[in-house]
Amino acid sequence: MKKILLIALITVIPLLAGGDVVFTEYSAQPEANKVVVSWVTSKEVGVKSFVIKRSMDNKTFIELSTVPAKGPGYRYEYIDNDVLFKGSNVLYYKVAGLSPTGEVISETTTMNVLPNISGLFRTWGAIKAVFR
């Protein structure tokens, strides 16, 4: 009886205490005209899904997509294809773990993405040079 009570307490207490997510690694990398956001967790207690957010000014973030939680240790990836780098604008990304009610449990720090010149632009420059 004591073992059953102890197991029940170990199972229920974390649920009552709320969720917990620990991001062990996360990054946002530019690739041509898209950004690949990836992350790994070591803990996902009470996490139903993750939301990926983007900002142009590091103040106002918009939600891009929601990815269902698959468990700690899983390498998540989201590709933001809706990116057009103009000039040298910096994009800002965050990933947040959400509870079943949609409440933010934990969030990564802001990931800055600087545009880089894609292979497409380099190739286009080479094609133009051929016709000069």
C-alpha positions in Angstrom: 0.0 0.0 0.0 2.8 2.4 0.9 4.5 1.7 -2.5 1.4 2.4 -4.4 0.9 5.7 -2.5 4.5 6.7 -3.1 4.3 5.9 -6.9 1.0 7.9 -7.1 2.6 10.9 -5.4 5.7 10.7 -7.6 3.4 10.7 -10.7 0.9 13.3 -9.5 3.1 16.0 -7.9 4.9 17.0 -11.1 1.5 17.4 -12.8 0.2 19.6 -10.0 3.3 21.7 -10.0 2.8 22.6 -13.7 4.8 21.8 -16.7 8.5 21.9 -17.3 10.6 21.9 -20.4 14.3 22.1 -20.7 15.8 23.1 -24.1 19.3 21.6 -24.4 20.0 23.0 -27.8 18.3 25.3 -30.2 19.3 27.3 -33.3 17.9 29.3 -36.3 20.1 29.1 -39.4 19.6 30.9 -42.7 19.6 28.8 -45.9 19.0 30.6 -49.2 15.6 32.3 -48.7 14.5 30.3 -45.7 15.4 29.8 -42.1 15.7 26.4 -40.4 14.7 26.5 -36.7 15.7 23.4 -34.7 15.7 22.4 -31.1 16.2 19.5 -28.7 14.8 19.1 -25.2 15.9 16.9 -22.3 12.6 17.3 -20.4 9.0 17.9 -21.5 6.8 17.5 -18.5 3.3 18.8 -19.3 4.2 19.9 -22.8 1.6 19.3 -25.5 3.2 21.2 -28.3 5.8 23.9 -29.3 5.1 27.2 -31.0 7.6 28.8 -33.3 7.6 32.6 -33.3 9.3 35.3 -35.5 9.8 39.0 -35.1 11.3 41.8 -37.3 12.0 44.0 -34.3 12.7 41.6 -31.4 9.6 43.1 -29.6 6.5 41.9 -31.4 6.5 38.2 -32.2 4.0 36.4 -34.5 3.2 32.7 -34.2 4.4 30.9 -37.4 3.4 27.3 -36.6 2.7 24.7 -33.8 4.6 21.4 -33.7 3.3 18.5 -31.5 5.6 17.3 -28.7 7.3 14.0 -29.4 9.3 13.5 -26.2 12.6 14.5 -24.7 15.7 13.9 -26.9 13.7 14.3 -30.2 15.3 16.7 -32.7 12.6 19.1 -33.8 12.8 21.1 -37.0 10.7 23.8 -38.5 11.5 25.4 -41.9 10.3 29.0 -42.4 9.9 29.3 -46.1 8.1 32.6 -45.8 11.3 34.7 -45.6 12.6 37.3 -48.0 15.8 38.9 -46.8 15.8 42.6 -47.8 19.0 44.5 -47.2 20.6 43.4 -44.0 17.4 43.0 -41.8 17.9 40.7 -38.8 15.1 38.2 -38.1 14.4 37.0 -34.5 13.0 33.6 -33.6 11.8 31.9 -30.3 10.4 28.5 -29.6 8.0 28.0 -26.6 6.7 24.9 -25.0 2.9 25.0 -24.5 0.7 23.2 -22.0 -2.5 21.4 -23.0 -4.3 24.7 -22.2 -2.0 26.7 -24.5 -0.1 28.4 -21.7 3.6 29.0 -22.3 5.6 26.8 -20.0 9.1 27.7 -21.1 10.6 29.6 -23.9 14.1 29.8 -25.6 16.1 33.0 -25.6 15.9 35.0 -28.8 17.7 33.6 -31.8 19.1 36.2 -34.2 19.3 35.3 -37.9 21.4 37.4 -40.1 20.7 37.1 -43.9 23.5 35.5 -45.9 23.9 35.7 -49.7 22.4 32.5 -51.0 23.9 30.3 -53.7 21.0 31.5 -55.9 22.3 35.1 -55.8 25.9 33.9 -56.4 24.8 31.8 -59.3 22.7 34.7 -60.8 25.8 36.9 -60.6 27.8 34.3 -62.5 25.1 34.0 -65.2 25.0 37.8 -65.6 28.8 37.9 -65.9 28.7 35.4 -68.8 26.5 37.6 -70.9 28.5 40.8 -70.4 
